[in-house]
Amino acid sequence: MKITPDIIRYELIGTQARIAQSPHISYLGLAGPVVAETRNTLTLIHQGQPKSVIKDLASFDFAFNDGTTVNIDGKLLVGRSEDRLKKSVKRLW
């Protein structure tokens, strides 16, 4: 997978996610598949329990099917998933 700023347009449901950084202590260490997404939250299955994480308060490591792992700031993910398709993102590097 080619890493580009368009990565935020990908479908996140079904990908493996891990909370890389967060000022909210209880979010650190959460990992599992993404099962739901709302405008402001992602829901992960962590140890068999659904855990909702506020996108603004975390940085996520997403592991895609081809083995690529990408770190994405949650602030870039805020909004409905269908609206992310319309977003244009400036080059991050």
C-alpha atoms as a printed R data frame, in Angstrom:
   type eleno elety resid chain resno       x      y      z
1  ATOM     1    CA   MET     A     1   0.000  0.000  0.000
2  ATOM     2    CA   LYS     A     2   1.301  3.411 -0.905
3  ATOM     3    CA   ILE     A     3   1.210  5.840  2.018
4  ATOM     4    CA   THR     A     4  -0.269  9.178  0.913
5  ATOM     5    CA   PRO     A     5  -2.368 11.891  2.564
6  ATOM     6    CA   ASP     A     6  -5.378 10.109  1.030
7  ATOM     7    CA   ILE     A     7  -5.011  7.414  3.696
8  ATOM     8    CA   ILE     A     8  -7.680  9.160  5.787
9  ATOM     9    CA   ARG     A     9 -10.188  8.380  3.035
10 ATOM    10    CA   TYR     A    10  -9.821  4.621  3.538
11 ATOM    11    CA   GLU     A    11 -12.533  2.553  5.169
12 ATOM    12    CA   LEU     A    12 -11.442  1.967  8.766
13 ATOM    13    CA   ILE     A    13 -14.082 -0.545  9.838
14 ATOM    14    CA   GLY     A    14 -12.457 -3.957  9.917
15 ATOM    15    CA   THR     A    15  -8.883 -2.706 10.308
16 ATOM    16    CA   GLN     A    16  -6.775 -3.437 13.360
17 ATOM    17    CA   ALA     A    17  -6.228 -0.321 15.460
18 ATOM    18    CA   ARG     A    18  -4.114  0.499 18.479
19 ATOM    19    CA   ILE     A    19  -4.107  3.696 20.519
20 ATOM    20    CA   ALA     A    20  -0.582  5.070 20.143
21 ATOM    21    CA   GLN     A    21  -0.914  8.278 22.176
22 ATOM    22    CA   SER     A    22  -3.607  9.905 24.238
23 ATOM    23    CA   PRO     A    23  -3.850 12.311 27.168
24 ATOM    24    CA   HIS     A    24  -6.674 10.054 28.425
25 ATOM    25    CA   ILE     A    25  -4.845  7.362 30.435
26 ATOM    26    CA   SER     A    26  -7.506  4.658 30.061
27 ATOM    27    CA   TYR     A    27  -7.226  4.778 26.239
28 ATOM    28    CA   LEU     A    28  -3.548  3.786 26.205
29 ATOM    29    CA   GLY     A    29  -3.033  0.155 25.294
30 ATOM    30    CA   LEU     A    30  -6.447 -0.385 23.718
31 ATOM    31    CA   ALA     A    31  -6.156 -2.460 20.570
32 ATOM    32    CA   GLY     A    32  -8.422 -4.484 18.355
33 ATOM    33    CA   PRO     A    33 -10.509 -4.388 15.205
34 ATOM    34    CA   VAL     A    34 -12.597 -1.314 14.467
35 ATOM    35    CA   VAL     A    35 -16.258 -2.346 14.453
36 ATOM    36    CA   ALA     A    36 -18.061  1.003 14.307
37 ATOM    37    CA   GLU     A    37 -17.410  4.629 13.536
38 ATOM    38    CA   THR     A    38 -19.408  7.732 14.311
39 ATOM    39    CA   ARG     A    39 -18.630 11.368 13.715
40 ATOM    40    CA   ASN     A    40 -16.556 11.686 16.904
41 ATOM    41    CA   THR     A    41 -15.743  8.115 18.007
42 ATOM    42    CA   LEU     A    42 -14.256  4.821 16.886
43 ATOM    43    CA   THR     A    43 -15.400  1.612 18.567
44 ATOM    44    CA   LEU     A    44 -12.808 -1.144 19.004
45 ATOM    45    CA   ILE     A    45 -13.239 -4.662 20.336
46 ATOM    46    CA   HIS     A    46 -10.640 -4.919 23.104
47 ATOM    47    CA   GLN     A    47 -10.477 -8.250 24.968
48 ATOM    48    CA   GLY     A    48 -13.993 -9.127 23.839
49 ATOM    49    CA   GLN     A    49 -15.519 -5.852 25.021
50 ATOM    50    CA   PRO     A    50 -16.481 -2.890 22.796
51 ATOM    51    CA   LYS     A    51 -14.567  0.247 23.741
52 ATOM    52    CA   SER     A    52 -15.421  3.675 22.299
53 ATOM    53    CA   VAL     A    53 -12.551  6.090 21.791
54 ATOM    54    CA   ILE     A    54 -13.003  9.789 21.107
55 ATOM    55    CA   LYS     A    55 -11.106 10.573 17.903
56 ATOM    56    CA   ASP     A    56  -9.917 14.020 19.050
57 ATOM    57    CA   LEU     A    57  -8.190 12.565 22.104
58 ATOM    58    CA   ALA     A    58  -6.037  9.915 20.466
59 ATOM    59    CA   SER     A    59  -3.468  9.058 17.864
60 ATOM    60    CA   PHE     A    60  -4.120  5.698 16.196
61 ATOM    61    CA   ASP     A    61  -1.886  3.037 14.640
62 ATOM    62    CA   PHE     A    62  -3.880  1.264 11.922
63 ATOM    63    CA   ALA     A    63  -2.646 -2.086 10.557
64 ATOM    64    CA   PHE     A    64  -4.000 -2.735  7.062
65 ATOM    65    CA   ASN     A    65  -4.369 -6.130  5.348
66 ATOM    66    CA   ASP     A    66  -1.124 -5.826  3.372
67 ATOM    67    CA   GLY     A    67   0.915 -5.455  6.584
68 ATOM    68    CA   THR     A    68   1.286 -1.679  6.412
69 ATOM    69    CA   THR     A    69   0.989  0.151  9.724
70 ATOM    70    CA   VAL     A    70   0.116  3.846  9.648
71 ATOM    71    CA   ASN     A    71  -0.071  6.344 12.507
72 ATOM    72    CA   ILE     A    72  -2.928  8.836 12.069
73 ATOM    73    CA   ASP     A    73  -3.825 11.713 14.372
74 ATOM    74    CA   GLY     A    74  -7.455 11.361 15.420
75 ATOM    75    CA   LYS     A    75  -8.118 15.032 14.680
76 ATOM    76    CA   LEU     A    76  -7.807 14.214 10.974
77 ATOM    77    CA   LEU     A    77 -10.496 11.541 11.328
78 ATOM    78    CA   VAL     A    78 -13.166 13.685 12.999
79 ATOM    79    CA   GLY     A    79 -16.318 13.725 10.911
80 ATOM    80    CA   ARG     A    80 -18.568 11.159  9.346
81 ATOM    81    CA   SER     A    81 -16.766  8.521  7.308
82 ATOM    82    CA   GLU     A    82 -18.677  9.453  4.149
83 ATOM    83    CA   ASP     A    83 -17.655 13.103  4.557
84 ATOM    84    CA   ARG     A    84 -13.962 12.170  4.787
85 ATOM    85    CA   LEU     A    85 -14.130 11.276  1.101
86 ATOM    86    CA   LYS     A    86 -14.765 14.930  0.307
87 ATOM    87    CA   LYS     A    87 -11.944 16.267  2.484
88 ATOM    88    CA   SER     A    88  -8.749 17.470  0.934
89 ATOM    89    CA   VAL     A    89  -5.655 17.114  3.084
90 ATOM    90    CA   LYS     A    90  -2.450 19.005  2.624
91 ATOM    91    CA   ARG     A    91   0.617 16.859  2.257
92 ATOM    92    CA   LEU     A    92   1.803 15.848  5.719
93 ATOM    93    CA   TRP     A    93   5.490 15.396  4.818
